[in-house]
């Protein structure tokens, strides 16, 4: 996982990012699904 942070128009809270990462790691959704669902990049 890259440690570089890309700033986008939206600046998500750390808790939000961690919850998304947790869902992906648990296999509840793929990374691509997470991107589509939340409109995130990178």
Secondary structure by P-SEA (a helix, b strand, c coil): cccbbbbccccccaaaaaaaaaaaaaccccaaaaaaaccccc
